[in-house]
Amino acid sequence: MSTKYHYYEPESGHGLAHDPFNAIIAPRPIGWISSKSKEGIVNLAPYSFFNAFNYTPPIIGFASVGYKDTVQNIEETGQFCWNLVSEPLMEKMNTTSAMVDAGTDEFGLSGLRKGVSRKVDVPFVADSPAIMECRKTQIIRLQNKEGEPCNSWMVFGEVVAVHLHPDTLKEGSYQTLAGQPVSRGGGPGDYFTISETDKKFMSRPE
């Protein structure tokens, strides 16, 4: 007997208690982005649509639903930092997700220390175990299948400098577990962490 899947077409609704999209594509790394306006106002905000997109040169990107302060800052200055959300920082990261006015410095709001970048004029989260300083490469407004604009912007940046806490390095290799990364799941507040028992190794075919 074949299994009867729950089937739906997003345009017609999912027919469930909650939209499963975010929960299916999960867990996702968090784009904890620090930026600065052209007037010098610092912003720090987490984005759940984030990932790496190129190896050489290294390019990362995140999507913002809505043209938020972060997108405007990066469009104006061309600079930002990505900060790894480690488990000890997850509560403070959550604080930085609050909807506050553009003049609010989320570093002060959350009690986070600012680190001084070397290649960009944007502070980073000093207690994050891994930081990437970035320069904007592209900002693209997303479109639907009809070519109509969505209320979402994709921001890409080339990594121009990286800071790694010494505890994350072993024999010249970055240790993912040592960074204690937190990833975003579905729902209003689902997050995931990893442990050694979660690790699997699989060689690529020759």
N, C-alpha and C positions, 0 to 999 in steps of 0.2 A: 504494500500500500504506500503510495507516495505521500509525502508530507505536504499539507496545505499551508503555504506561506501566507502571512499577512501581507497583502499587496495594496499599495496606494500610489496615486500620482500627486505629487506635492501641490500642484495648482488646484486640485480638488479637495485638499485636506487629507490628513493622515488617519483620521478615525480613531485616534488613541487619546489617552488622557493628557499626554505630553508629547510634543514634537520630538521624535527620536534622533534627529539628524546629528546633534552635538554628541549624543551618547554613543552613536554608532562609530563615528570617526573620533575615537578616543582610546587611551588618553593622548592629549596633545601637549607639546611643550608650550610654555607660557612666554609670550613676548612682553617682558617687563621693560618698558621703554622710558628712558629719561631723555628729555629734550629741553630746549630753552628758546623762548621767543626772541624776536629781534630787539625787544625792549629789555631783555635780560631776565624775564620771569621764568623760573624753572618749573618743569612739569614732570611728573612720574606717574605712569599708568600701566596696568597690565592688560594684555590682549590675548584672547584665547585662540585666535587664528594666527599661528606663527610657525615658521620653520626655516630650514636652510634650503637654498635653491641652486647654489653653484659652489664648486670646489676651488677652482682657480680662474679668476680671483674669487675669494670667498664672498658669497652674497647671501644675506638673510632677508627675510621679509615678513611683514605682518599686515593683516587686514583690519581696518577700522570701520565698524558699522556706524556711519555718521561721520561728518567732517569735523572731527574733534580737535581740541587744542594741540594734541600731539602731531596730527597731520599738518595743521597750519604751521606749527613751529618748524617742522622738518622741511616743508615746502619753502619757507622763508629763509631758513639758515643753511639747509642742506646737511645738517648734522644730527646725530643721535647716538645713544648708547643702549645696548641690550644688556640686561643684568639677569643672571641666573637666579631663579627663585629656589632657594634651598629650603629644606624642611624647617630649620630654625627661623627662617624669614617669612614663612607663609602667612602668619597672622598680620604682619606689617604690610605684606603685599596686598592682603585683602583690604586693609585700611586705605591703601592708595587707590582702590577702585571706587571710592565714594564719589558721588556727583557733587563737585564743589565748583565755585566760581573760578574763572581763569586766573585770578590773582593769588590763588592759594598755592603755596609751595607744599607739595605732598611729602617731601622729605621731612619738613618740620611737623606736618600733621601726623606722620607715622613714627616720628622719633628716629629716623634713619640718618646715618652719617653720610656726608657727601665725600666722594673721592675725586681727586683731580685728574682729569684726562690729560694725555700727552699730545694727541693728534687732533682732537676736536675740542671746541669750547663748550662742552656740556659735562656736568658732573655725573658720576656714576654712584651706584650703591656700594659704599665702602666695604660693607660686610658680606657682599655677595662673593661666592667662591670663584666665579668666572664672569668676566665682563668683556664685551666687544665694543670698541669704538667704531662708529660707522659714518660713512659719507653717503648721502642720497645718490642713487643711480636713476630711479624711476618712481613716479607716483602715478598710478593708473586707476581711473574710476572704473569699477566693474560694470558690466552690461549683462542684460538677460539675453535669451536666445533670439529675441527680436531686434537686438542691438540697442535697446533702450537703456538709459543709465540707471544703475542701482544706487541706493544710498550707502554705498560702501567704497572705500578707497584702499588699494593695495600699495604699500610702501616698501620699496626695495632699497637696500643699502649695501655698499661694499665695506667689508671689515678691514679697517686700516690699522688697528692695534688691538691686542688681546692681553688681558690681565688674568693670570691663573694663580690661585692660592697654592702655596707649596704643598699643602696637605692633599691636593688633588693629583699630584704627580708622583709616579713611581717608576724608577728606571727609565725615565724619559718618555713615559706614556701617561696621557691623561686618564684618570680613573673615574669613570662615570658615577659609580656608586659613592665615591668620596665626596662628590659635589652635592649629594643628598637632594637630587632634583625632585621638584614637585610638578606634576602634570595635571592638566585640566580634564575633567570628565564631562558628563552631561548634567542636566538639571541646574538648579540655581546655585548649587554650592558643592558639587562633587569634585574631589581632587584625589590624585593617586600618588603614592611614593613607590620606590623600588627597593629591593633587597637582594642579597646574594642568591637566595632561593629562587628568585624570579629569572635569574640569568640562564640562558641557553647558548650553546656554541654550535655553529653549523658552518662548515667550510663550503665555499662556492665550488660548483662543478668545474673540473679542468677544461 
